[in-house]
Amino acid sequence: MKNYTIFAGVNGAGKTSIYKSIYYNENIDEKRINTDEMVARMGSWQDNNIQIKCAREAVKLIKKYIL
C-alpha cells in the first residue's frame, strides 16, 4: 500500500519551512511537487505564462505519482 504525505495550505503558511525542518532529511528520495519551486527555476512568479506552464506540469506529476 502506498503512503502519501501532503503539505497543503495557503501561501505563506509555512509548508516549505515545515518540510525542510522536520521532514526532508528523513525522506530525501521521495517525490516532491511544489509549483512555487518549479516557477522559481524557470523565471519570475510574476510571469503568468510560467505560472500556467508549471501548474500544468504539476497536474501531470500528480497524475503520474499519485493517481
Buried (B, 14 or more C-beta within 10 A) or exposed (E): EEEEEEBEEEEEEEBBEEBEEEBEEEEEEEEBBBBEEBBEEBEEEEEEEBBEBBEEBBEEBEEEEEE
